[in-house]
Amino acid sequence: MMPDGSPRGNSLRRPGVFRGTFRPKCRAEENTVLLHVKLRRVALAGTLVLTLVVPAVASFAGPNDQIDKNNQQLDKLQEHIDANTAEKQSLQGEINVLNENITELQMAINKLDARIAEVQAEIRTAEAEIAAIQEEIDVVEDAATEQAVELYKSGGVETVEALLEAQTISQLNDRLEMMGVAAEKNTDALIDYSRLKAEIQAVNKVLFAKRDELDANLASQTKIQNQLADTKAELDSKLAQVSEKLVQDKSHEADLLAENAELKAKILQAQAPPGVTLSGPSVAGFIWPLNNAVTSPYGSRWGRMHTGIDIDGTTGEPIVASKGGNVIQAGSMSGYGNAVVIDHGGGISTLYAHMSSIAVSGGPIRQGQHVGNVGCTGSCTGDHLHFEVRVNGSPTDPMQYLP
Protein backbone atom coordinates (compact mmCIF):
# COMPACT_ATOMS: atom_id res chain seq x y z
CA MET A 1 0.00 0.00 0.00
CA MET A 2 1.35 3.43 -1.00
CA PRO A 3 0.96 6.63 1.10
CA ASP A 4 -1.33 8.05 -1.56
CA GLY A 5 -3.62 5.03 -1.13
CA SER A 6 -2.57 2.93 -4.12
CA PRO A 7 -2.18 -0.84 -3.56
CA ARG A 8 0.78 -2.89 -4.62
CA GLY A 9 0.16 -4.95 -7.73
CA ASN A 10 -3.28 -3.50 -8.48
CA SER A 11 -4.04 -4.16 -12.15
CA LEU A 12 -7.18 -2.07 -12.84
CA ARG A 13 -7.04 -1.04 -16.52
CA ARG A 14 -8.94 1.36 -18.73
CA PRO A 15 -11.87 -0.23 -20.66
CA GLY A 16 -10.78 -2.76 -23.23
CA VAL A 17 -7.34 -3.47 -21.61
CA PHE A 18 -6.55 -6.54 -19.54
CA ARG A 19 -3.38 -7.52 -17.79
CA GLY A 20 -2.91 -10.74 -15.88
CA THR A 21 -1.21 -10.80 -12.44
CA PHE A 22 1.71 -13.13 -11.70
CA ARG A 23 1.84 -14.33 -8.08
CA PRO A 24 5.07 -16.02 -6.83
CA LYS A 25 4.84 -19.04 -4.57
CA CYS A 26 7.21 -17.89 -1.80
CA ARG A 27 9.10 -14.84 -0.47
CA ALA A 28 12.48 -15.89 -1.92
CA GLU A 29 10.95 -16.61 -5.26
CA GLU A 30 9.15 -13.27 -5.05
CA ASN A 31 12.44 -11.41 -4.44
CA THR A 32 14.04 -13.17 -7.40
CA VAL A 33 11.13 -12.27 -9.67
CA LEU A 34 11.18 -8.66 -8.50
CA LEU A 35 14.91 -8.44 -9.21
CA HIS A 36 14.43 -9.74 -12.75
CA VAL A 37 11.50 -7.42 -13.32
CA LYS A 38 13.47 -4.37 -12.16
CA LEU A 39 16.48 -5.28 -14.31
CA ARG A 40 14.21 -5.69 -17.29
CA ARG A 41 12.53 -2.34 -16.57
CA VAL A 42 15.88 -0.57 -16.24
CA ALA A 43 16.98 -1.89 -19.63
CA LEU A 44 13.67 -0.98 -21.21
CA ALA A 45 13.79 2.48 -19.61
CA GLY A 46 17.18 3.17 -21.18
CA THR A 47 15.83 2.28 -24.58
CA LEU A 48 12.76 4.45 -24.09
CA VAL A 49 14.83 7.42 -22.97
CA LEU A 50 17.01 7.19 -26.06
CA THR A 51 14.19 6.59 -28.55
CA LEU A 52 11.47 8.86 -27.13
CA VAL A 53 12.85 11.56 -24.90
CA VAL A 54 15.99 12.62 -26.75
CA PRO A 55 14.38 12.85 -30.21
CA ALA A 56 11.42 14.69 -28.76
CA VAL A 57 13.58 17.33 -27.10
CA ALA A 58 15.65 17.83 -30.24
CA SER A 59 12.74 17.80 -32.62
CA PHE A 60 10.62 20.60 -31.20
CA ALA A 61 13.36 23.23 -31.19
CA GLY A 62 12.95 23.84 -34.92
CA PRO A 63 9.14 24.31 -34.90
CA ASN A 64 9.41 26.64 -31.90
CA ASP A 65 11.95 28.78 -33.72
CA GLN A 66 9.68 28.86 -36.75
CA ILE A 67 6.72 29.90 -34.58
CA ASP A 68 8.82 32.76 -33.17
CA LYS A 69 9.70 33.84 -36.72
CA ASN A 70 6.06 33.56 -37.75
CA ASN A 71 4.99 35.65 -34.77
CA GLN A 72 7.51 38.32 -35.73
CA GLN A 73 6.14 38.27 -39.28
CA LEU A 74 2.61 38.48 -37.87
CA ASP A 75 3.60 41.57 -35.84
CA LYS A 76 5.03 43.24 -38.95
CA LEU A 77 2.05 42.11 -40.98
CA GLN A 78 -0.31 43.63 -38.42
CA GLU A 79 1.58 46.92 -38.75
CA HIS A 80 1.08 46.75 -42.53
CA ILE A 81 -2.60 45.95 -42.05
CA ASP A 82 -3.00 48.87 -39.64
CA ALA A 83 -1.16 51.23 -42.02
CA ASN A 84 -3.18 50.06 -45.03
CA THR A 85 -6.40 50.30 -43.05
CA ALA A 86 -5.50 53.87 -42.04
CA GLU A 87 -4.63 54.69 -45.66
CA LYS A 88 -7.90 53.18 -46.82
CA GLN A 89 -9.83 55.22 -44.26
CA SER A 90 -7.93 58.36 -45.32
CA LEU A 91 -8.67 57.69 -48.99
CA GLN A 92 -12.26 56.93 -48.16
CA GLY A 93 -12.42 60.31 -46.42
CA GLU A 94 -11.00 61.98 -49.53
CA ILE A 95 -13.53 60.15 -51.67
CA ASN A 96 -16.34 61.31 -49.39
CA VAL A 97 -15.14 64.92 -49.71
CA LEU A 98 -14.81 64.44 -53.45
CA ASN A 99 -18.32 63.03 -53.63
CA GLU A 100 -19.57 66.15 -51.85
CA ASN A 101 -17.66 68.28 -54.36
CA ILE A 102 -19.06 66.17 -57.17
CA THR A 103 -22.55 66.85 -55.88
CA GLU A 104 -21.90 70.59 -55.78
CA LEU A 105 -20.26 70.56 -59.19
CA GLN A 106 -23.06 68.47 -60.59
CA MET A 107 -25.50 71.10 -59.36
CA ALA A 108 -23.37 73.72 -61.12
CA ILE A 109 -23.38 71.57 -64.24
CA ASN A 110 -27.16 71.27 -63.99
CA LYS A 111 -27.43 75.08 -63.80
CA LEU A 112 -25.02 75.28 -66.73
CA ASP A 113 -27.19 72.83 -68.64
CA ALA A 114 -30.22 75.01 -67.96
CA ARG A 115 -28.36 78.11 -69.12
CA ILE A 116 -27.16 76.28 -72.22
CA ALA A 117 -30.76 75.38 -72.99
CA GLU A 118 -31.78 79.04 -72.53
CA VAL A 119 -28.98 80.26 -74.80
CA GLN A 120 -29.90 77.71 -77.42
CA ALA A 121 -33.49 78.91 -77.27
CA GLU A 122 -32.31 82.55 -77.57
CA ILE A 123 -30.18 81.58 -80.55
CA ARG A 124 -33.17 79.96 -82.21
CA THR A 125 -35.22 83.13 -81.53
CA ALA A 126 -32.47 85.33 -82.98
CA GLU A 127 -32.18 83.10 -86.03
CA ALA A 128 -35.92 83.27 -86.53
CA GLU A 129 -35.83 87.07 -86.15
CA ILE A 130 -33.00 87.30 -88.67
CA ALA A 131 -34.98 85.16 -91.08
CA ALA A 132 -38.01 87.44 -90.71
CA ILE A 133 -35.94 90.60 -91.23
CA GLN A 134 -34.31 88.99 -94.24
CA GLU A 135 -37.74 88.42 -95.73
CA GLU A 136 -38.52 92.14 -95.29
CA ILE A 137 -35.18 93.04 -96.85
CA ASP A 138 -35.99 90.85 -99.82
CA VAL A 139 -39.24 92.75 -100.27
CA VAL A 140 -37.69 96.25 -100.39
CA GLU A 141 -34.32 95.33 -101.83
CA ASP A 142 -35.28 95.92 -105.49
CA ALA A 143 -36.95 99.27 -104.78
CA ALA A 144 -34.04 100.36 -102.60
CA THR A 145 -31.62 99.45 -105.37
CA GLU A 146 -33.52 101.54 -107.88
CA GLN A 147 -33.56 104.53 -105.52
CA ALA A 148 -29.84 104.18 -104.86
CA VAL A 149 -29.13 104.15 -108.60
CA GLU A 150 -31.23 107.28 -109.15
CA LEU A 151 -29.44 109.05 -106.27
CA TYR A 152 -26.05 108.12 -107.77
CA LYS A 153 -27.16 109.53 -111.15
CA SER A 154 -28.40 112.75 -109.59
CA GLY A 155 -25.23 113.24 -107.59
CA GLY A 156 -26.59 112.00 -104.24
CA VAL A 157 -23.71 109.63 -103.67
CA GLU A 158 -23.09 110.89 -100.14
CA THR A 159 -26.73 110.29 -99.26
CA VAL A 160 -26.59 106.70 -100.47
CA GLU A 161 -23.33 106.00 -98.63
CA ALA A 162 -24.59 107.62 -95.42
CA LEU A 163 -27.72 105.49 -95.47
CA LEU A 164 -26.11 102.17 -96.45
CA GLU A 165 -23.09 102.46 -94.13
CA ALA A 166 -25.12 103.12 -90.95
CA GLN A 167 -24.22 100.36 -88.45
CA THR A 168 -27.07 100.86 -85.97
CA ILE A 169 -30.66 102.17 -85.98
CA SER A 170 -29.68 105.13 -83.81
CA GLN A 171 -26.84 106.00 -86.16
CA LEU A 172 -29.22 105.77 -89.12
CA ASN A 173 -31.77 108.02 -87.40
CA ASP A 174 -29.09 110.60 -86.62
CA ARG A 175 -27.96 110.70 -90.28
CA LEU A 176 -31.52 110.98 -91.57
CA GLU A 177 -32.23 113.88 -89.26
CA MET A 178 -29.01 115.61 -90.27
CA MET A 179 -29.61 115.12 -94.01
CA GLY A 180 -33.37 115.89 -93.85
CA VAL A 181 -34.26 113.10 -96.27
CA ALA A 182 -36.50 111.02 -94.02
CA ALA A 183 -39.74 112.13 -95.70
CA GLU A 184 -38.56 112.17 -99.27
CA LYS A 185 -40.35 109.64 -101.43
CA ASN A 186 -37.31 108.91 -103.54
CA THR A 187 -35.46 107.55 -100.52
CA ASP A 188 -38.20 105.70 -98.53
CA ALA A 189 -37.30 102.21 -99.84
CA LEU A 190 -33.61 102.88 -99.37
CA ILE A 191 -34.24 104.09 -95.81
CA ASP A 192 -36.31 100.96 -95.01
CA TYR A 193 -33.57 98.78 -96.44
CA SER A 194 -30.90 100.55 -94.36
CA ARG A 195 -33.06 100.24 -91.22
CA LEU A 196 -33.63 96.53 -91.79
CA LYS A 197 -29.93 96.04 -92.51
CA ALA A 198 -29.01 97.74 -89.19
CA GLU A 199 -31.55 95.58 -87.33
CA ILE A 200 -30.25 92.34 -88.77
CA GLN A 201 -26.69 93.36 -87.87
CA ALA A 202 -27.79 94.02 -84.28
CA VAL A 203 -29.54 90.66 -84.03
CA ASN A 204 -26.54 88.91 -85.61
CA LYS A 205 -24.31 90.52 -83.01
CA VAL A 206 -26.52 89.08 -80.26
CA LEU A 207 -26.57 85.75 -82.03
CA PHE A 208 -22.78 85.58 -82.28
CA ALA A 209 -22.46 86.48 -78.59
CA LYS A 210 -24.95 83.77 -77.62
CA ARG A 211 -23.08 81.21 -79.69
CA ASP A 212 -19.81 82.21 -78.06
CA GLU A 213 -21.45 81.89 -74.62
CA LEU A 214 -22.85 78.51 -75.59
CA ASP A 215 -19.45 77.27 -76.76
CA ALA A 216 -17.80 78.52 -73.55
CA ASN A 217 -20.46 76.86 -71.38
CA LEU A 218 -20.15 73.57 -73.23
CA ALA A 219 -16.36 73.69 -72.92
CA SER A 220 -16.60 74.39 -69.18
CA GLN A 221 -19.08 71.58 -68.77
CA THR A 222 -16.83 69.10 -70.56
CA LYS A 223 -13.76 70.24 -68.62
CA ILE A 224 -15.47 69.88 -65.23
CA GLN A 225 -16.89 66.48 -66.10
CA ASN A 226 -13.49 65.25 -67.28
CA GLN A 227 -11.76 66.55 -64.15
CA LEU A 228 -14.31 64.88 -61.90
CA ALA A 229 -14.08 61.62 -63.80
CA ASP A 230 -10.26 61.63 -63.76
CA THR A 231 -10.01 62.48 -60.04
CA LYS A 232 -12.59 59.92 -58.99
CA ALA A 233 -10.96 57.27 -61.18
CA GLU A 234 -7.59 58.01 -59.54
CA LEU A 235 -8.99 57.74 -56.02
CA ASP A 236 -10.96 54.61 -56.93
CA SER A 237 -7.73 53.09 -58.23
CA LYS A 238 -5.87 53.92 -55.01
CA LEU A 239 -8.71 52.55 -52.94
CA ALA A 240 -8.69 49.34 -54.98
CA GLN A 241 -4.92 49.00 -54.50
CA VAL A 242 -5.17 49.45 -50.74
CA SER A 243 -8.08 47.03 -50.58
CA GLU A 244 -6.02 44.50 -52.54
CA LYS A 245 -3.13 44.98 -50.12
CA LEU A 246 -5.47 44.34 -47.20
CA VAL A 247 -6.81 41.19 -48.85
CA GLN A 248 -3.27 39.93 -49.47
CA ASP A 249 -2.17 40.81 -45.92
CA LYS A 250 -5.20 39.09 -44.42
CA SER A 251 -4.55 36.03 -46.57
CA HIS A 252 -0.89 35.98 -45.52
CA GLU A 253 -1.96 36.38 -41.90
CA ALA A 254 -4.33 33.41 -42.20
CA ASP A 255 -1.56 31.33 -43.78
CA LEU A 256 0.86 32.18 -40.93
CA LEU A 257 -1.75 31.39 -38.28
CA ALA A 258 -2.50 28.08 -39.97
CA GLU A 259 1.22 27.31 -40.15
CA ASN A 260 1.57 28.17 -36.45
CA ALA A 261 -1.26 25.79 -35.59
CA GLU A 262 0.38 23.06 -37.65
CA LEU A 263 3.76 23.70 -36.00
CA LYS A 264 2.19 23.57 -32.54
CA ALA A 265 0.66 20.22 -33.43
CA LYS A 266 4.10 18.99 -34.55
CA ILE A 267 5.62 20.23 -31.29
CA LEU A 268 3.05 18.31 -29.25
CA GLN A 269 3.68 15.27 -31.42
CA ALA A 270 7.45 15.58 -30.80
CA GLN A 271 7.13 16.23 -27.08
CA ALA A 272 4.71 13.51 -26.11
CA PRO A 273 4.52 9.76 -26.75
CA PRO A 274 2.54 9.05 -29.92
CA GLY A 275 -0.29 7.40 -28.03
CA VAL A 276 -0.81 10.48 -25.89
CA THR A 277 -1.04 12.96 -28.73
CA LEU A 278 -3.16 10.63 -30.82
CA SER A 279 -5.79 10.58 -28.09
CA GLY A 280 -6.16 14.35 -28.43
CA PRO A 281 -7.21 16.84 -25.77
CA SER A 282 -10.44 16.51 -23.81
CA VAL A 283 -13.25 19.05 -23.78
CA ALA A 284 -11.52 20.57 -20.73
CA GLY A 285 -8.31 20.80 -22.77
CA PHE A 286 -6.28 18.07 -21.01
CA ILE A 287 -4.35 15.13 -22.51
CA TRP A 288 -3.08 11.92 -20.93
CA PRO A 289 0.27 12.52 -19.22
CA LEU A 290 1.17 8.86 -19.77
CA ASN A 291 -0.52 6.58 -22.27
CA ASN A 292 -0.83 3.46 -20.20
CA ALA A 293 -3.53 1.68 -18.22
CA VAL A 294 -5.03 3.08 -15.03
CA THR A 295 -4.16 0.61 -12.29
CA SER A 296 -5.89 2.38 -9.41
CA PRO A 297 -8.77 4.90 -9.72
CA TYR A 298 -9.63 8.00 -7.73
CA GLY A 299 -11.76 7.60 -4.60
CA SER A 300 -12.12 5.72 -1.36
CA ARG A 301 -10.01 2.65 -1.12
CA TRP A 302 -9.36 0.34 1.84
CA GLY A 303 -10.56 2.87 4.35
CA ARG A 304 -8.73 5.90 3.03
CA MET A 305 -8.95 8.42 0.18
CA HIS A 306 -6.89 7.88 -2.95
CA THR A 307 -6.50 11.48 -4.17
CA GLY A 308 -5.56 10.73 -7.76
CA ILE A 309 -5.21 7.93 -10.28
CA ASP A 310 -2.27 5.58 -10.77
CA ILE A 311 -1.14 5.04 -14.35
CA ASP A 312 1.02 2.00 -15.05
CA GLY A 313 4.50 2.65 -16.37
CA THR A 314 8.09 1.53 -16.63
CA THR A 315 11.05 3.37 -15.13
CA GLY A 316 12.31 5.99 -17.56
CA GLU A 317 9.09 6.26 -19.56
CA PRO A 318 8.48 9.96 -20.39
CA ILE A 319 5.67 11.87 -18.70
CA VAL A 320 4.23 15.00 -20.29
CA ALA A 321 2.24 18.01 -19.06
CA SER A 322 -1.46 17.27 -19.31
CA LYS A 323 -2.10 20.95 -20.04
CA GLY A 324 -0.06 24.13 -20.41
CA GLY A 325 0.54 26.36 -17.39
CA ASN A 326 3.26 27.30 -14.90
CA VAL A 327 5.41 24.90 -12.88
CA ILE A 328 5.00 25.96 -9.24
CA GLN A 329 6.70 22.98 -7.59
CA ALA A 330 9.44 20.67 -8.88
CA GLY A 331 11.43 18.48 -6.51
CA SER A 332 11.15 15.95 -3.73
CA MET A 333 7.80 16.05 -1.91
CA SER A 334 7.85 13.59 1.01
CA GLY A 335 5.74 10.51 0.18
CA TYR A 336 5.14 11.76 -3.36
CA GLY A 337 8.86 11.39 -4.07
CA ASN A 338 10.08 13.36 -7.07
CA ALA A 339 7.03 15.37 -8.05
CA VAL A 340 5.95 18.32 -10.17
CA VAL A 341 2.94 20.58 -9.64
CA ILE A 342 1.61 22.68 -12.57
CA ASP A 343 -0.81 25.58 -12.13
CA HIS A 344 -3.18 25.85 -15.10
CA GLY A 345 -5.04 28.94 -13.96
CA GLY A 346 -8.64 29.21 -12.82
CA GLY A 347 -7.77 27.39 -9.58
CA ILE A 348 -6.88 24.13 -11.41
CA SER A 349 -3.54 22.37 -10.87
CA THR A 350 -2.09 18.94 -11.67
CA LEU A 351 0.45 16.82 -9.77
CA TYR A 352 2.84 14.20 -11.19
CA ALA A 353 4.41 12.00 -8.50
CA HIS A 354 6.90 9.15 -7.88
CA MET A 355 9.02 10.13 -10.89
CA SER A 356 12.53 8.75 -11.31
CA SER A 357 13.74 12.12 -12.66
CA ILE A 358 12.36 15.63 -13.21
CA ALA A 359 12.79 17.46 -16.54
CA VAL A 360 11.57 20.92 -15.48
CA SER A 361 12.49 23.39 -12.80
CA GLY A 362 9.81 26.10 -12.93
CA GLY A 363 8.16 28.72 -15.09
CA PRO A 364 5.88 28.34 -18.13
CA ILE A 365 5.29 24.90 -19.59
CA ARG A 366 3.47 23.83 -22.74
CA GLN A 367 0.93 21.07 -23.06
CA GLY A 368 2.73 17.88 -24.03
CA GLN A 369 6.12 19.16 -22.81
CA HIS A 370 8.37 16.65 -21.07
CA VAL A 371 7.82 16.84 -17.27
CA GLY A 372 9.83 13.89 -16.05
CA ASN A 373 10.10 10.10 -16.18
CA VAL A 374 8.24 7.24 -14.59
CA GLY A 375 9.82 5.86 -11.43
CA CYS A 376 9.05 4.71 -7.94
CA THR A 377 10.41 7.39 -5.61
CA GLY A 378 8.85 8.32 -2.28
CA SER A 379 6.34 5.96 -0.71
CA CYS A 380 5.89 3.60 -3.61
CA THR A 381 5.87 -0.16 -4.19
CA GLY A 382 6.04 -0.28 -8.01
CA ASP A 383 6.77 1.85 -11.06
CA HIS A 384 3.83 4.05 -11.95
CA LEU A 385 2.68 7.66 -12.24
CA HIS A 386 0.45 9.02 -9.51
CA PHE A 387 -1.54 11.79 -11.24
CA GLU A 388 -3.79 14.29 -9.46
CA VAL A 389 -6.07 17.13 -10.51
CA ARG A 390 -6.88 19.69 -7.82
CA VAL A 391 -9.42 22.53 -7.88
CA ASN A 392 -8.59 25.35 -5.48
CA GLY A 393 -6.26 22.92 -3.72
CA SER A 394 -8.84 20.17 -3.24
CA PRO A 395 -8.40 16.88 -5.12
CA THR A 396 -10.98 15.84 -7.69
CA ASP A 397 -11.36 12.88 -10.03
CA PRO A 398 -8.81 13.34 -12.87
CA MET A 399 -10.95 11.20 -15.19
CA GLN A 400 -13.41 14.11 -15.43
CA TYR A 401 -10.69 16.15 -17.13
CA LEU A 402 -8.97 13.53 -19.31
CA PRO A 403 -10.17 12.51 -22.79
C-alpha positions in Angstrom: 0.0 0.0 0.0 1.4 3.4 -1.0 1.0 6.6 1.1 -1.3 8.0 -1.6 -3.6 5.0 -1.1 -2.6 2.9 -4.1 -2.2 -0.8 -3.6 0.8 -2.9 -4.6 0.2 -5.0 -7.7 -3.3 -3.5 -8.5 -4.0 -4.2 -12.2 -7.2 -2.1 -12.8 -7.0 -1.0 -16.5 -8.9 1.4 -18.7 -11.9 -0.2 -20.7 -10.8 -2.8 -23.2 -7.3 -3.5 -21.6 -6.5 -6.5 -19.5 -3.4 -7.5 -17.8 -2.9 -10.7 -15.9 -1.2 -10.8 -12.4 1.7 -13.1 -11.7 1.8 -14.3 -8.1 5.1 -16.0 -6.8 4.8 -19.0 -4.6 7.2 -17.9 -1.8 9.1 -14.8 -0.5 12.5 -15.9 -1.9 10.9 -16.6 -5.3 9.1 -13.3 -5.1 12.4 -11.4 -4.4 14.0 -13.2 -7.4 11.1 -12.3 -9.7 11.2 -8.7 -8.5 14.9 -8.4 -9.2 14.4 -9.7 -12.8 11.5 -7.4 -13.3 13.5 -4.4 -12.2 16.5 -5.3 -14.3 14.2 -5.7 -17.3 12.5 -2.3 -16.6 15.9 -0.6 -16.2 17.0 -1.9 -19.6 13.7 -1.0 -21.2 13.8 2.5 -19.6 17.2 3.2 -21.2 15.8 2.3 -24.6 12.8 4.5 -24.1 14.8 7.4 -23.0 17.0 7.2 -26.1 14.2 6.6 -28.5 11.5 8.9 -27.1 12.8 11.6 -24.9 16.0 12.6 -26.7 14.4 12.8 -30.2 11.4 14.7 -28.8 13.6 17.3 -27.1 15.6 17.8 -30.2 12.7 17.8 -32.6 10.6 20.6 -31.2 13.4 23.2 -31.2 12.9 23.8 -34.9 9.1 24.3 -34.9 9.4 26.6 -31.9 12.0 28.8 -33.7 9.7 28.9 -36.8 6.7 29.9 -34.6 8.8 32.8 -33.2 9.7 33.8 -36.7 6.1 33.6 -37.8 5.0 35.7 -34.8 7.5 38.3 -35.7 6.1 38.3 -39.3 2.6 38.5 -37.9 3.6 41.6 -35.8 5.0 43.2 -39.0 2.0 42.1 -41.0 -0.3 43.6 -38.4 1.6 46.9 -38.8 1.1 46.7 -42.5 -2.6 45.9 -42.1 -3.0 48.9 -39.6 -1.2 51.2 -42.0 -3.2 50.1 -45.0 -6.4 50.3 -43.0 -5.5 53.9 -42.0 -4.6 54.7 -45.7 -7.9 53.2 -46.8 -9.8 55.2 -44.3 -7.9 58.4 -45.3 -8.7 57.7 -49.0 -12.3 56.9 -48.2 -12.4 60.3 -46.4 -11.0 62.0 -49.5 -13.5 60.1 -51.7 -16.3 61.3 -49.4 -15.1 64.9 -49.7 -14.8 64.4 -53.5 -18.3 63.0 -53.6 -19.6 66.1 -51.9 -17.7 68.3 -54.4 -19.1 66.2 -57.2 -22.6 66.8 -55.9 -21.9 70.6 -55.8 -20.3 70.6 -59.2 -23.1 68.5 -60.6 -25.5 71.1 -59.4 -23.4 73.7 -61.1 -23.4 71.6 -64.2 -27.2 71.3 -64.0 -27.4 75.1 -63.8 -25.0 75.3 -66.7 -27.2 72.8 -68.6 -30.2 75.0 -68.0 -28.4 78.1 -69.1 -27.2 76.3 -72.2 -30.8 75.4 -73.0 -31.8 79.0 -72.5 -29.0 80.3 -74.8 -29.9 77.7 -77.4 -33.5 78.9 -77.3 -32.3 82.5 -77.6 -30.2 81.6 -80.6 -33.2 80.0 -82.2 -35.2 83.1 -81.5 -32.5 85.3 -83.0 -32.2 83.1 -86.0 -35.9 83.3 -86.5 -35.8 87.1 -86.2 -33.0 87.3 -88.7 -35.0 85.2 -91.1 -38.0 87.4 -90.7 -35.9 90.6 -91.2 -34.3 89.0 -94.2 -37.7 88.4 -95.7 -38.5 92.1 -95.3 -35.2 93.0 -96.9 -36.0 90.8 -99.8 -39.2 92.7 -100.3 -37.7 96.2 -100.4 -34.3 95.3 -101.8 -35.3 95.9 -105.5 -37.0 99.3 -104.8 -34.0 100.4 -102.6 -31.6 99.5 -105.4 -33.5 101.5 -107.9 -33.6 104.5 -105.5 -29.8 104.2 -104.9 -29.1 104.2 -108.6 -31.2 107.3 -109.1 -29.4 109.0 -106.3 -26.1 108.1 -107.8 -27.2 109.5 -111.2 -28.4 112.7 -109.6 -25.2 113.2 -107.6 -26.6 112.0 -104.2 -23.7 109.6 -103.7 -23.1 110.9 -100.1 -26.7 110.3 -99.3 -26.6 106.7 -100.5 -23.3 106.0 -98.6 -24.6 107.6 -95.4 -27.7 105.5 -95.5 -26.1 102.2 -96.5 -23.1 102.5 -94.1 -25.1 103.1 -91.0 -24.2 100.4 -88.5 -27.1 100.9 -86.0 -30.7 102.2 -86.0 -29.7 105.1 -83.8 -26.8 106.0 -86.2 -29.2 105.8 -89.1 -31.8 108.0 -87.4 -29.1 110.6 -86.6 -28.0 110.7 -90.3 -31.5 111.0 -91.6 -32.2 113.9 -89.3 -29.0 115.6 -90.3 -29.6 115.1 -94.0 -33.4 115.9 -93.9 -34.3 113.1 -96.3 -36.5 111.0 -94.0 -39.7 112.1 -95.7 -38.6 112.2 -99.3 -40.4 109.6 -101.4 -37.3 108.9 -103.5 -35.5 107.6 -100.5 -38.2 105.7 -98.5 -37.3 102.2 -99.8 -33.6 102.9 -99.4 -34.2 104.1 -95.8 -36.3 101.0 -95.0 -33.6 98.8 -96.4 -30.9 100.6 -94.4 -33.1 100.2 -91.2 -33.6 96.5 -91.8 -29.9 96.0 -92.5 -29.0 97.7 -89.2 -31.6 95.6 -87.3 -30.2 92.3 -88.8 -26.7 93.4 -87.9 -27.8 94.0 -84.3 -29.5 90.7 -84.0 -26.5 88.9 -85.6 -24.3 90.5 -83.0 -26.5 89.1 -80.3 -26.6 85.7 -82.0 -22.8 85.6 -82.3 -22.5 86.5 -78.6 -25.0 83.8 -77.6 -23.1 81.2 -79.7 -19.8 82.2 -78.1 -21.4 81.9 -74.6 -22.8 78.5 -75.6 -19.5 77.3 -76.8 -17.8 78.5 -73.6 -20.5 76.9 -71.4 -20.2 73.6 -73.2 -16.4 73.7 -72.9 -16.6 74.4 -69.2 -19.1 71.6 -68.8 -16.8 69.1 -70.6 -13.8 70.2 -68.6 -15.5 69.9 -65.2 -16.9 66.5 -66.1 -13.5 65.2 -67.3 -11.8 66.5 -64.2 -14.3 64.9 -61.9 -14.1 61.6 -63.8 -10.3 61.6 -63.8 -10.0 62.5 -60.0 -12.6 59.9 -59.0 -11.0 57.3 -61.2 -7.6 58.0 -59.5 -9.0 57.7 -56.0 -11.0 54.6 -56.9 -7.7 53.1 -58.2 -5.9 53.9 -55.0 -8.7 52.5 -52.9 -8.7 49.3 -55.0 -4.9 49.0 -54.5 -5.2 49.5 -50.7 -8.1 47.0 -50.6 -6.0 44.5 -52.5 -3.1 45.0 -50.1 -5.5 44.3 -47.2 -6.8 41.2 -48.8 -3.3 39.9 -49.5 -2.2 40.8 -45.9 -5.2 39.1 -44.4 -4.6 36.0 -46.6 -0.9 36.0 -45.5 -2.0 36.4 -41.9 -4.3 33.4 -42.2 -1.6 31.3 -43.8 0.9 32.2 -40.9 -1.8 31.4 -38.3 -2.5 28.1 -40.0 1.2 27.3 -40.1 1.6 28.2 -36.4 -1.3 25.8 -35.6 0.4 23.1 -37.7 3.8 23.7 -36.0 2.2 23.6 -32.5 0.7 20.2 -33.4 4.1 19.0 -34.5 5.6 20.2 -31.3 3.1 18.3 -29.3 3.7 15.3 -31.4 7.4 15.6 -30.8 7.1 16.2 -27.1 4.7 13.5 -26.1 4.5 9.8 -26.7 2.5 9.0 -29.9 -0.3 7.4 -28.0 -0.8 10.5 -25.9 -1.0 13.0 -28.7 -3.2 10.6 -30.8 -5.8 10.6 -28.1 -6.2 14.3 -28.4 -7.2 16.8 -25.8 -10.4 16.5 -23.8 -13.3 19.0 -23.8 -11.5 20.6 -20.7 -8.3 20.8 -22.8 -6.3 18.1 -21.0 -4.3 15.1 -22.5 -3.1 11.9 -20.9 0.3 12.5 -19.2 1.2 8.9 -19.8 -0.5 6.6 -22.3 -0.8 3.5 -20.2 -3.5 1.7 -18.2 -5.0 3.1 -15.0 -4.2 0.6 -12.3 -5.9 2.4 -9.4 -8.8 4.9 -9.7 -9.6 8.0 -7.7 -11.8 7.6 -4.6 -12.1 5.7 -1.4 -10.0 2.7 -1.1 -9.4 0.3 1.8 -10.6 2.9 4.3 -8.7 5.9 3.0 -9.0 8.4 0.2 -6.9 7.9 -2.9 -6.5 11.5 -4.2 -5.6 10.7 -7.8 -5.2 7.9 -10.3 -2.3 5.6 -10.8 -1.1 5.0 -14.4 1.0 2.0 -15.0 4.5 2.7 -16.4 8.1 1.5 -16.6 11.1 3.4 -15.1 12.3 6.0 -17.6 9.1 6.3 -19.6 8.5 10.0 -20.4 5.7 11.9 -18.7 4.2 15.0 -20.3 2.2 18.0 -19.1 -1.5 17.3 -19.3 -2.1 21.0 -20.0 -0.1 24.1 -20.4 0.5 26.4 -17.4 3.3 27.3 -14.9 5.4 24.9 -12.9 5.0 26.0 -9.2 6.7 23.0 -7.6 9.4 20.7 -8.9 11.4 18.5 -6.5 11.1 16.0 -3.7 7.8 16.1 -1.9 7.9 13.6 1.0 5.7 10.5 0.2 5.1 11.8 -3.4 8.9 11.4 -4.1 10.1 13.4 -7.1 7.0 15.4 -8.0 5.9 18.3 -10.2 2.9 20.6 -9.6 1.6 22.7 -12.6 -0.8 25.6 -12.1 -3.2 25.8 -15.1 -5.0 28.9 -14.0 -8.6 29.2 -12.8 -7.8 27.4 -9.6 -6.9 24.1 -11.4 -3.5 22.4 -10.9 -2.1 18.9 -11.7 0.5 16.8 -9.8 2.8 14.2 -11.2 4.4 12.0 -8.5 6.9 9.1 -7.9 9.0 10.1 -10.9 12.5 8.8 -11.3 13.7 12.1 -12.7 12.4 15.6 -13.2 12.8 17.5 -16.5 11.6 20.9 -15.5 12.5 23.4 -12.8 9.8 26.1 -12.9 8.2 28.7 -15.1 5.9 28.3 -18.1 5.3 24.9 -19.6 3.5 23.8 -22.7 0.9 21.1 -23.1 2.7 17.9 -24.0 6.1 19.2 -22.8 8.4 16.7 -21.1 7.8 16.8 -17.3 9.8 13.9 -16.1 10.1 10.1 -16.2 8.2 7.2 -14.6 9.8 5.9 -11.4 9.1 4.7 -7.9 10.4 7.4 -5.6 8.9 8.3 -2.3 6.3 6.0 -0.7 5.9 3.6 -3.6 5.9 -0.2 -4.2 6.0 -0.3 -8.0 6.8 1.8 -11.1 3.8 4.0 -12.0 2.7 7.7 -12.2 0.5 9.0 -9.5 -1.5 11.8 -11.2 -3.8 14.3 -9.5 -6.1 17.1 -10.5 -6.9 19.7 -7.8 -9.4 22.5 -7.9 -8.6 25.3 -5.5 -6.3 22.9 -3.7 -8.8 20.2 -3.2 -8.4 16.9 -5.1 -11.0 15.8 -7.7 -11.4 12.9 -10.0 -8.8 13.3 -12.9 -10.9 11.2 -15.2 -13.4 14.1 -15.4 -10.7 16.1 -17.1 -9.0 13.5 -19.3 -10.2 12.5 -22.8 
